[in-house]
Amino acid sequence: MTVQAAREKLHEVIDHANEKEVFALLTLVEGIENTSYDYDDTTLSMLKERSEAYLSGKSQTFSVEESLNRIKAHRKK
């Protein structure tokens, strides 16, 4: 899809959107514009440690499917 085609599709969606949808789209767009995050040193350290544990294989990870199955099993209890 070209940028022009995407723009046209977005205009069509907005033209036919109800009030709730218009504000939801606006919130989404504003969220994309405000993507600068400032993390403190403690958070950055924690993220680095988790990343290193994941990359080294020290931390246990699950696929989306595995996670959903674990959640479903837990809810059955």
N, CA, C and O atoms as a CHARMM CRD file, in Angstrom:
* protein
*
  308
    1    1 MET  N      0.85600  -1.17700   0.00000 PROA 1      0.00000
    2    1 MET  CA     0.00000   0.00000   0.00000 PROA 1      0.00000
    3    1 MET  C      0.89600   1.23200   0.00000 PROA 1      0.00000
    4    1 MET  O      1.87700   1.29600   0.74000 PROA 1      0.00000
    5    2 THR  N      0.55900   2.18500  -0.81600 PROA 2      0.00000
    6    2 THR  CA     1.33600   3.42100  -0.87200 PROA 2      0.00000
    7    2 THR  C      0.90400   4.35900   0.24100 PROA 2      0.00000
    8    2 THR  O     -0.15200   4.17700   0.84700 PROA 2      0.00000
    9    3 VAL  N      1.71900   5.35200   0.50100 PROA 3      0.00000
   10    3 VAL  CA     1.37900   6.35000   1.51700 PROA 3      0.00000
   11    3 VAL  C      0.10200   7.08000   1.11500 PROA 3      0.00000
   12    3 VAL  O     -0.76100   7.33700   1.95400 PROA 3      0.00000
   13    4 GLN  N     -0.01300   7.41000  -0.15400 PROA 4      0.00000
   14    4 GLN  CA    -1.20700   8.11000  -0.63000 PROA 4      0.00000
   15    4 GLN  C     -2.46300   7.26100  -0.41900 PROA 4      0.00000
   16    4 GLN  O     -3.49600   7.77900   0.00300 PROA 4      0.00000
   17    5 ALA  N     -2.37800   5.97200  -0.70900 PROA 5      0.00000
   18    5 ALA  CA    -3.52200   5.08200  -0.51400 PROA 5      0.00000
   19    5 ALA  C     -3.87500   4.97700   0.96500 PROA 5      0.00000
   20    5 ALA  O     -5.05200   4.95300   1.32500 PROA 5      0.00000
   21    6 ALA  N     -2.86500   4.91500   1.81400 PROA 6      0.00000
   22    6 ALA  CA    -3.10000   4.85400   3.25400 PROA 6      0.00000
   23    6 ALA  C     -3.76900   6.12600   3.75100 PROA 6      0.00000
   24    6 ALA  O     -4.67900   6.07100   4.57900 PROA 6      0.00000
   25    7 ARG  N     -3.32300   7.27100   3.24900 PROA 7      0.00000
   26    7 ARG  CA    -3.94400   8.54400   3.63400 PROA 7      0.00000
   27    7 ARG  C     -5.41200   8.58600   3.23400 PROA 7      0.00000
   28    7 ARG  O     -6.27000   9.00100   4.01300 PROA 7      0.00000
   29    8 GLU  N     -5.68800   8.14900   2.00700 PROA 8      0.00000
   30    8 GLU  CA    -7.06800   8.14500   1.53200 PROA 8      0.00000
   31    8 GLU  C     -7.94100   7.23100   2.38900 PROA 8      0.00000
   32    8 GLU  O     -9.07700   7.57100   2.72000 PROA 8      0.00000
   33    9 LYS  N     -7.39900   6.07600   2.74100 PROA 9      0.00000
   34    9 LYS  CA    -8.15200   5.13800   3.57400 PROA 9      0.00000
   35    9 LYS  C     -8.41400   5.74300   4.95200 PROA 9      0.00000
   36    9 LYS  O     -9.51900   5.62400   5.48200 PROA 9      0.00000
   37   10 LEU  N     -7.40200   6.39200   5.53500 PROA 10     0.00000
   38   10 LEU  CA    -7.58200   7.03600   6.83700 PROA 10     0.00000
   39   10 LEU  C     -8.63200   8.13600   6.76900 PROA 10     0.00000
   40   10 LEU  O     -9.45300   8.26500   7.67700 PROA 10     0.00000
   41   11 HSD  N     -8.61400   8.92800   5.70800 PROA 11     0.00000
   42   11 HSD  CA    -9.62400   9.97900   5.55200 PROA 11     0.00000
   43   11 HSD  C    -11.02000   9.36600   5.49300 PROA 11     0.00000
   44   11 HSD  O    -11.96200   9.89000   6.08800 PROA 11     0.00000
   45   12 GLU  N    -11.14700   8.25800   4.77500 PROA 12     0.00000
   46   12 GLU  CA   -12.44400   7.59500   4.67000 PROA 12     0.00000
   47   12 GLU  C    -12.90100   7.07200   6.02900 PROA 12     0.00000
   48   12 GLU  O    -14.06700   7.21400   6.39800 PROA 12     0.00000
   49   13 VAL  N    -11.97400   6.46700   6.76800 PROA 13     0.00000
   50   13 VAL  CA   -12.30400   5.95500   8.09800 PROA 13     0.00000
   51   13 VAL  C    -12.75700   7.09400   9.00900 PROA 13     0.00000
   52   13 VAL  O    -13.76500   6.97200   9.70600 PROA 13     0.00000
   53   14 ILE  N    -12.02100   8.19100   9.00300 PROA 14     0.00000
   54   14 ILE  CA   -12.34600   9.33300   9.86200 PROA 14     0.00000
   55   14 ILE  C    -13.68100   9.94500   9.45400 PROA 14     0.00000
   56   14 ILE  O    -14.48100  10.31400  10.31400 PROA 14     0.00000
   57   15 ASP  N    -13.92800  10.05500   8.15600 PROA 15     0.00000
   58   15 ASP  CA   -15.18800  10.63700   7.68200 PROA 15     0.00000
   59   15 ASP  C    -16.40200   9.83600   8.14100 PROA 15     0.00000
   60   15 ASP  O    -17.47800  10.40500   8.32300 PROA 15     0.00000
   61   16 HSD  N    -16.25000   8.53200   8.33000 PROA 16     0.00000
   62   16 HSD  CA   -17.38200   7.68500   8.70800 PROA 16     0.00000
   63   16 HSD  C    -17.36000   7.26500  10.17500 PROA 16     0.00000
   64   16 HSD  O    -18.22800   6.50900  10.61200 PROA 16     0.00000
   65   17 ALA  N    -16.38700   7.74300  10.93400 PROA 17     0.00000
   66   17 ALA  CA   -16.24400   7.34700  12.33600 PROA 17     0.00000
   67   17 ALA  C    -17.24100   8.08900  13.21600 PROA 17     0.00000
   68   17 ALA  O    -17.60000   9.23800  12.95900 PROA 17     0.00000
   69   18 ASN  N    -17.67700   7.38900  14.26900 PROA 18     0.00000
   70   18 ASN  CA   -18.52400   8.06100  15.25400 PROA 18     0.00000
   71   18 ASN  C    -17.63000   8.84100  16.22300 PROA 18     0.00000
   72   18 ASN  O    -16.40400   8.77600  16.13200 PROA 18     0.00000
   73   19 GLU  N    -18.23300   9.55900  17.12200 PROA 19     0.00000
   74   19 GLU  CA   -17.48700  10.43400  18.03900 PROA 19     0.00000
   75   19 GLU  C    -16.45400   9.65600  18.84700 PROA 19     0.00000
   76   19 GLU  O    -15.31400  10.09500  18.99500 PROA 19     0.00000
   77   20 LYS  N    -16.85800   8.49900  19.36800 PROA 20     0.00000
   78   20 LYS  CA   -15.95900   7.69000  20.18800 PROA 20     0.00000
   79   20 LYS  C    -14.74300   7.23600  19.37200 PROA 20     0.00000
   80   20 LYS  O    -13.61700   7.26200  19.87000 PROA 20     0.00000
   81   21 GLU  N    -14.96400   6.82700  18.14000 PROA 21     0.00000
   82   21 GLU  CA   -13.87300   6.37200  17.28000 PROA 21     0.00000
   83   21 GLU  C    -12.93000   7.50900  16.91300 PROA 21     0.00000
   84   21 GLU  O    -11.71700   7.31400  16.83900 PROA 21     0.00000
   85   22 VAL  N    -13.48400   8.69300  16.68400 PROA 22     0.00000
   86   22 VAL  CA   -12.64200   9.84800  16.34800 PROA 22     0.00000
   87   22 VAL  C    -11.69000  10.15600  17.49400 PROA 22     0.00000
   88   22 VAL  O    -10.50000  10.38700  17.27500 PROA 22     0.00000
   89   23 PHE  N    -12.22000  10.15800  18.73000 PROA 23     0.00000
   90   23 PHE  CA   -11.37000  10.45600  19.87200 PROA 23     0.00000
   91   23 PHE  C    -10.36800   9.33700  20.14100 PROA 23     0.00000
   92   23 PHE  O     -9.25300   9.60400  20.59000 PROA 23     0.00000
   93   24 ALA  N    -10.74900   8.09200  19.87300 PROA 24     0.00000
   94   24 ALA  CA    -9.81900   6.97600  20.02500 PROA 24     0.00000
   95   24 ALA  C     -8.66600   7.10700  19.03400 PROA 24     0.00000
   96   24 ALA  O     -7.50700   6.90100  19.39300 PROA 24     0.00000
   97   25 LEU  N     -8.98400   7.45000  17.79300 PROA 25     0.00000
   98   25 LEU  CA    -7.93600   7.64500  16.78400 PROA 25     0.00000
   99   25 LEU  C     -7.02400   8.80600  17.15800 PROA 25     0.00000
  100   25 LEU  O     -5.80700   8.72100  16.99800 PROA 25     0.00000
  101   26 LEU  N     -7.60700   9.88100  17.65200 PROA 26     0.00000
  102   26 LEU  CA    -6.80600  11.03200  18.07000 PROA 26     0.00000
  103   26 LEU  C     -5.86100  10.64700  19.20300 PROA 26     0.00000
  104   26 LEU  O     -4.69700  11.04600  19.20200 PROA 26     0.00000
  105   27 THR  N     -6.34900   9.88100  20.16000 PROA 27     0.00000
  106   27 THR  CA    -5.50800   9.42800  21.26600 PROA 27     0.00000
  107   27 THR  C     -4.35800   8.57800  20.75400 PROA 27     0.00000
  108   27 THR  O     -3.22600   8.70900  21.21700 PROA 27     0.00000
  109   28 LEU  N     -4.64800   7.71400  19.80600 PROA 28     0.00000
  110   28 LEU  CA    -3.61300   6.87300  19.21700 PROA 28     0.00000
  111   28 LEU  C     -2.54100   7.71700  18.53600 PROA 28     0.00000
  112   28 LEU  O     -1.34900   7.48900  18.74400 PROA 28     0.00000
  113   29 VAL  N     -2.94900   8.67700  17.73500 PROA 29     0.00000
  114   29 VAL  CA    -1.99900   9.52500  17.01600 PROA 29     0.00000
  115   29 VAL  C     -1.18000  10.36600  17.98700 PROA 29     0.00000
  116   29 VAL  O      0.03200  10.50500  17.82400 PROA 29     0.00000
  117   30 GLU  N     -1.83200  10.92100  18.98600 PROA 30     0.00000
  118   30 GLU  CA    -1.09600  11.72200  19.96100 PROA 30     0.00000
  119   30 GLU  C     -0.11100  10.86300  20.73800 PROA 30     0.00000
  120   30 GLU  O      0.96200  11.33800  21.11300 PROA 30     0.00000
  121   31 GLY  N     -0.46000   9.60400  20.98500 PROA 31     0.00000
  122   31 GLY  CA     0.44800   8.69200  21.68100 PROA 31     0.00000
  123   31 GLY  C      1.69500   8.42100  20.87700 PROA 31     0.00000
  124   31 GLY  O      2.78100   8.28500  21.43900 PROA 31     0.00000
  125   32 ILE  N      1.55300   8.34000  19.56000 PROA 32     0.00000
  126   32 ILE  CA     2.70300   8.10500  18.68100 PROA 32     0.00000
  127   32 ILE  C      3.62200   9.32000  18.69700 PROA 32     0.00000
  128   32 ILE  O      4.84400   9.17600  18.67100 PROA 32     0.00000
  129   33 GLU  N      3.04700  10.50200  18.74000 PROA 33     0.00000
  130   33 GLU  CA     3.84500  11.72900  18.73300 PROA 33     0.00000
  131   33 GLU  C      4.64100  11.89000  20.01700 PROA 33     0.00000
  132   33 GLU  O      5.72600  12.47100  20.00200 PROA 33     0.00000
  133   34 ASN  N      4.11800  11.38400  21.12800 PROA 34     0.00000
  134   34 ASN  CA     4.75300  11.56800  22.43300 PROA 34     0.00000
  135   34 ASN  C      5.45800  10.28600  22.87100 PROA 34     0.00000
  136   34 ASN  O      5.09400   9.69000  23.88400 PROA 34     0.00000
  137   35 THR  N      6.45300   9.86900  22.11800 PROA 35     0.00000
  138   35 THR  CA     7.11600   8.60800  22.43000 PROA 35     0.00000
  139   35 THR  C      8.49900   8.77600  23.04200 PROA 35     0.00000
  140   35 THR  O      9.30900   7.85000  22.99200 PROA 35     0.00000
  141   36 SER  N      8.77800   9.91300  23.60600 PROA 36     0.00000
  142   36 SER  CA    10.06900  10.06500  24.26800 PROA 36     0.00000
  143   36 SER  C      9.89400   9.70400  25.74100 PROA 36     0.00000
  144   36 SER  O      9.04100  10.25100  26.44000 PROA 36     0.00000
  145   37 TYR  N     10.72700   8.76900  26.19000 PROA 37     0.00000
  146   37 TYR  CA    10.64200   8.30400  27.56600 PROA 37     0.00000
  147   37 TYR  C     11.93300   8.63500  28.27800 PROA 37     0.00000
  148   37 TYR  O     13.01900   8.53600  27.70800 PROA 37     0.00000
  149   38 ASP  N     11.80200   9.02600  29.52300 PROA 38     0.00000
  150   38 ASP  CA    12.96300   9.27500  30.35800 PROA 38     0.00000
  151   38 ASP  C     12.93000   8.27200  31.50400 PROA 38     0.00000
  152   38 ASP  O     12.06200   8.33600  32.37500 PROA 38     0.00000
  153   39 TYR  N     13.88700   7.34500  31.49500 PROA 39     0.00000
  154   39 TYR  CA    13.97000   6.34300  32.54400 PROA 39     0.00000
  155   39 TYR  C     15.03500   6.74700  33.54300 PROA 39     0.00000
  156   39 TYR  O     16.07700   7.29400  33.18300 PROA 39     0.00000
  157   40 ASP  N     14.75000   6.46400  34.81000 PROA 40     0.00000
  158   40 ASP  CA    15.76500   6.74700  35.82600 PROA 40     0.00000
  159   40 ASP  C     16.82300   5.64200  35.79400 PROA 40     0.00000
  160   40 ASP  O     16.64900   4.62400  35.12500 PROA 40     0.00000
  161   41 ASP  N     17.91000   5.85400  36.51900 PROA 41     0.00000
  162   41 ASP  CA    19.02800   4.90900  36.50100 PROA 41     0.00000
  163   41 ASP  C     18.63000   3.52800  37.00600 PROA 41     0.00000
  164   41 ASP  O     19.12000   2.52000  36.49700 PROA 41     0.00000
  165   42 THR  N     17.75100   3.47200  37.99700 PROA 42     0.00000
  166   42 THR  CA    17.31300   2.19000  38.54100 PROA 42     0.00000
  167   42 THR  C     16.56800   1.38100  37.48800 PROA 42     0.00000
  168   42 THR  O     16.80300   0.18200  37.33900 PROA 42     0.00000
  169   43 THR  N     15.67300   2.03600  36.75800 PROA 43     0.00000
  170   43 THR  CA    14.90200   1.35600  35.71600 PROA 43     0.00000
  171   43 THR  C     15.80700   0.90800  34.57900 PROA 43     0.00000
  172   43 THR  O     15.67800  -0.21100  34.08400 PROA 43     0.00000
  173   44 LEU  N     16.71900   1.77400  34.16500 PROA 44     0.00000
  174   44 LEU  CA    17.65300   1.41200  33.10400 PROA 44     0.00000
  175   44 LEU  C     18.50800   0.21300  33.50500 PROA 44     0.00000
  176   44 LEU  O     18.75900  -0.67000  32.68300 PROA 44     0.00000
  177   45 SER  N     18.95000   0.17300  34.73900 PROA 45     0.00000
  178   45 SER  CA    19.75100  -0.94300  35.23500 PROA 45     0.00000
  179   45 SER  C     18.94200  -2.23500  35.21400 PROA 45     0.00000
  180   45 SER  O     19.44600  -3.27700  34.79400 PROA 45     0.00000
  181   46 MET  N     17.68900  -2.17300  35.66600 PROA 46     0.00000
  182   46 MET  CA    16.81600  -3.33700  35.67200 PROA 46     0.00000
  183   46 MET  C     16.57200  -3.84200  34.25700 PROA 46     0.00000
  184   46 MET  O     16.61200  -5.04900  34.01700 PROA 46     0.00000
  185   47 LEU  N     16.32000  -2.93400  33.31600 PROA 47     0.00000
  186   47 LEU  CA    16.09400  -3.32400  31.92600 PROA 47     0.00000
  187   47 LEU  C     17.33800  -3.97600  31.32600 PROA 47     0.00000
  188   47 LEU  O     17.23700  -4.95500  30.58700 PROA 47     0.00000
  189   48 LYS  N     18.49500  -3.43500  31.64300 PROA 48     0.00000
  190   48 LYS  CA    19.74500  -4.00400  31.14200 PROA 48     0.00000
  191   48 LYS  C     19.96900  -5.40800  31.70000 PROA 48     0.00000
  192   48 LYS  O     20.36800  -6.31500  30.97100 PROA 48     0.00000
  193   49 GLU  N     19.70800  -5.58200  33.00500 PROA 49     0.00000
  194   49 GLU  CA    19.87500  -6.89600  33.62600 PROA 49     0.00000
  195   49 GLU  C     18.92900  -7.91600  32.99700 PROA 49     0.00000
  196   49 GLU  O     19.33500  -9.04200  32.70700 PROA 49     0.00000
  197   50 ARG  N     17.67900  -7.53200  32.78700 PROA 50     0.00000
  198   50 ARG  CA    16.70900  -8.44800  32.18900 PROA 50     0.00000
  199   50 ARG  C     17.08500  -8.79400  30.75000 PROA 50     0.00000
  200   50 ARG  O     16.94600  -9.93900  30.31800 PROA 50     0.00000
  201   51 SER  N     17.55300  -7.81100  30.03100 PROA 51     0.00000
  202   51 SER  CA    17.97300  -8.04600  28.65800 PROA 51     0.00000
  203   51 SER  C     19.14300  -9.02900  28.61500 PROA 51     0.00000
  204   51 SER  O     19.14800  -9.95900  27.80700 PROA 51     0.00000
  205   52 GLU  N     20.13100  -8.82200  29.48600 PROA 52     0.00000
  206   52 GLU  CA    21.28600  -9.70700  29.53200 PROA 52     0.00000
  207   52 GLU  C     20.87700 -11.12500  29.93400 PROA 52     0.00000
  208   52 GLU  O     21.38900 -12.09900  29.38200 PROA 52     0.00000
  209   53 ALA  N     19.95600 -11.24100  30.89100 PROA 53     0.00000
  210   53 ALA  CA    19.48100 -12.56400  31.31800 PROA 53     0.00000
  211   53 ALA  C     18.74800 -13.26500  30.18700 PROA 53     0.00000
  212   53 ALA  O     18.90300 -14.47200  30.00100 PROA 53     0.00000
  213   54 TYR  N     17.96500 -12.53300  29.44200 PROA 54     0.00000
  214   54 TYR  CA    17.23600 -13.11300  28.30900 PROA 54     0.00000
  215   54 TYR  C     18.21000 -13.56500  27.22400 PROA 54     0.00000
  216   54 TYR  O     18.11400 -14.68600  26.72500 PROA 54     0.00000
  217   55 LEU  N     19.14200 -12.69600  26.86300 PROA 55     0.00000
  218   55 LEU  CA    20.08200 -13.00600  25.78500 PROA 55     0.00000
  219   55 LEU  C     21.02000 -14.15500  26.14800 PROA 55     0.00000
  220   55 LEU  O     21.45600 -14.89800  25.26900 PROA 55     0.00000
  221   56 SER  N     21.33200 -14.30500  27.42300 PROA 56     0.00000
  222   56 SER  CA    22.23500 -15.37600  27.83900 PROA 56     0.00000
  223   56 SER  C     21.49900 -16.68500  28.08700 PROA 56     0.00000
  224   56 SER  O     22.12800 -17.72800  28.26900 PROA 56     0.00000
  225   57 GLY  N     20.16700 -16.63700  28.09400 PROA 57     0.00000
  226   57 GLY  CA    19.37700 -17.84600  28.33900 PROA 57     0.00000
  227   57 GLY  C     19.15700 -18.13900  29.80900 PROA 57     0.00000
  228   57 GLY  O     18.62700 -19.19400  30.15700 PROA 57     0.00000
  229   58 LYS  N     19.55700 -17.21800  30.68000 PROA 58     0.00000
  230   58 LYS  CA    19.39200 -17.41800  32.12000 PROA 58     0.00000
  231   58 LYS  C     17.94500 -17.24700  32.57200 PROA 58     0.00000
  232   58 LYS  O     17.53400 -17.84800  33.56400 PROA 58     0.00000
  233   59 SER  N     17.18100 -16.44600  31.86500 PROA 59     0.00000
  234   59 SER  CA    15.78900 -16.24200  32.25500 PROA 59     0.00000
  235   59 SER  C     14.88400 -17.10900  31.39900 PROA 59     0.00000
  236   59 SER  O     15.14200 -17.32800  30.21500 PROA 59     0.00000
  237   60 GLN  N     13.82400 -17.59300  32.01500 PROA 60     0.00000
  238   60 GLN  CA    12.88100 -18.44100  31.31000 PROA 60     0.00000
  239   60 GLN  C     11.89300 -17.55500  30.56600 PROA 60     0.00000
  240   60 GLN  O     11.32300 -16.63000  31.14400 PROA 60     0.00000
  241   61 THR  N     11.69400 -17.83500  29.30000 PROA 61     0.00000
  242   61 THR  CA    10.75600 -17.05400  28.50200 PROA 61     0.00000
  243   61 THR  C      9.73200 -17.98700  27.87900 PROA 61     0.00000
  244   61 THR  O      9.95700 -19.19000  27.75100 PROA 61     0.00000
  245   62 PHE  N      8.59400 -17.40000  27.49300 PROA 62     0.00000
  246   62 PHE  CA     7.50300 -18.16400  26.91700 PROA 62     0.00000
  247   62 PHE  C      7.00100 -17.46800  25.66500 PROA 62     0.00000
  248   62 PHE  O      7.02300 -16.24100  25.57200 PROA 62     0.00000
  249   63 SER  N      6.55100 -18.26000  24.70700 PROA 63     0.00000
  250   63 SER  CA     5.92800 -17.68300  23.51600 PROA 63     0.00000
  251   63 SER  C      4.54300 -17.15400  23.90800 PROA 63     0.00000
  252   63 SER  O      4.05300 -17.42900  25.00300 PROA 63     0.00000
  253   64 VAL  N      3.93500 -16.41300  23.02500 PROA 64     0.00000
  254   64 VAL  CA     2.58600 -15.89900  23.28600 PROA 64     0.00000
  255   64 VAL  C      1.63300 -17.06200  23.51200 PROA 64     0.00000
  256   64 VAL  O      0.82000 -17.03500  24.43600 PROA 64     0.00000
  257   65 GLU  N      1.73400 -18.08800  22.66000 PROA 65     0.00000
  258   65 GLU  CA     0.85300 -19.24700  22.79000 PROA 65     0.00000
  259   65 GLU  C      1.04800 -19.95200  24.13400 PROA 65     0.00000
  260   65 GLU  O      0.07600 -20.32500  24.79100 PROA 65     0.00000
  261   66 GLU  N      2.30900 -20.13300  24.53600 PROA 66     0.00000
  262   66 GLU  CA     2.59000 -20.76200  25.82500 PROA 66     0.00000
  263   66 GLU  C      2.03000 -19.92300  26.97100 PROA 66     0.00000
  264   66 GLU  O      1.46600 -20.46200  27.92300 PROA 66     0.00000
  265   67 SER  N      2.18700 -18.63000  26.87800 PROA 67     0.00000
  266   67 SER  CA     1.68400 -17.73700  27.92300 PROA 67     0.00000
  267   67 SER  C      0.17300 -17.82300  28.04000 PROA 67     0.00000
  268   67 SER  O     -0.36700 -17.90000  29.14400 PROA 67     0.00000
  269   68 LEU  N     -0.51500 -17.81000  26.89400 PROA 68     0.00000
  270   68 LEU  CA    -1.97000 -17.90600  26.90800 PROA 68     0.00000
  271   68 LEU  C     -2.42500 -19.24300  27.48800 PROA 68     0.00000
  272   68 LEU  O     -3.39600 -19.28800  28.24400 PROA 68     0.00000
  273   69 ASN  N     -1.74100 -20.32300  27.14700 PROA 69     0.00000
  274   69 ASN  CA    -2.08300 -21.63500  27.70400 PROA 69     0.00000
  275   69 ASN  C     -1.87500 -21.66400  29.21300 PROA 69     0.00000
  276   69 ASN  O     -2.67100 -22.25400  29.94300 PROA 69     0.00000
  277   70 ARG  N     -0.81000 -21.03000  29.67400 PROA 70     0.00000
  278   70 ARG  CA    -0.56200 -20.96800  31.12800 PROA 70     0.00000
  279   70 ARG  C     -1.65000 -20.17200  31.84700 PROA 70     0.00000
  280   70 ARG  O     -2.08500 -20.54400  32.93600 PROA 70     0.00000
  281   71 ILE  N     -2.08200 -19.08000  31.23100 PROA 71     0.00000
  282   71 ILE  CA    -3.15000 -18.25400  31.81300 PROA 71     0.00000
  283   71 ILE  C     -4.45300 -19.04400  31.86000 PROA 71     0.00000
  284   71 ILE  O     -5.14800 -19.04000  32.87600 PROA 71     0.00000
  285   72 LYS  N     -4.78600 -19.72500  30.75600 PROA 72     0.00000
  286   72 LYS  CA    -6.01500 -20.52700  30.71900 PROA 72     0.00000
  287   72 LYS  C     -5.99100 -21.61700  31.77400 PROA 72     0.00000
  288   72 LYS  O     -7.00200 -21.86100  32.43200 PROA 72     0.00000
  289   73 ALA  N     -4.84700 -22.28100  31.94800 PROA 73     0.00000
  290   73 ALA  CA    -4.71900 -23.33800  32.95200 PROA 73     0.00000
  291   73 ALA  C     -4.88900 -22.76600  34.35600 PROA 73     0.00000
  292   73 ALA  O     -5.51600 -23.38000  35.21800 PROA 73     0.00000
  293   74 HSD  N     -4.32600 -21.59100  34.56900 PROA 74     0.00000
  294   74 HSD  CA    -4.43700 -20.96000  35.88900 PROA 74     0.00000
  295   74 HSD  C     -5.87600 -20.55600  36.19000 PROA 74     0.00000
  296   74 HSD  O     -6.33000 -20.68200  37.32800 PROA 74     0.00000
  297   75 ARG  N     -6.59200 -20.07300  35.18500 PROA 75     0.00000
  298   75 ARG  CA    -7.98100 -19.66300  35.38700 PROA 75     0.00000
  299   75 ARG  C     -8.90100 -20.83600  35.68000 PROA 75     0.00000
  300   75 ARG  O     -9.92500 -20.66600  36.34100 PROA 75     0.00000
  301   76 LYS  N     -8.55200 -22.02400  35.19900 PROA 76     0.00000
  302   76 LYS  CA    -9.37000 -23.21100  35.44000 PROA 76     0.00000
  303   76 LYS  C     -9.30700 -23.65100  36.90500 PROA 76     0.00000
  304   76 LYS  O    -10.21300 -24.32800  37.39200 PROA 76     0.00000
  305   77 LYS  N     -8.23800 -23.26600  37.60400 PROA 77     0.00000
  306   77 LYS  CA    -8.06500 -23.68500  39.01100 PROA 77     0.00000
  307   77 LYS  C     -9.02700 -22.99400  39.93300 PROA 77     0.00000
  308   77 LYS  O     -9.00900 -23.23700  41.13900 PROA 77     0.00000
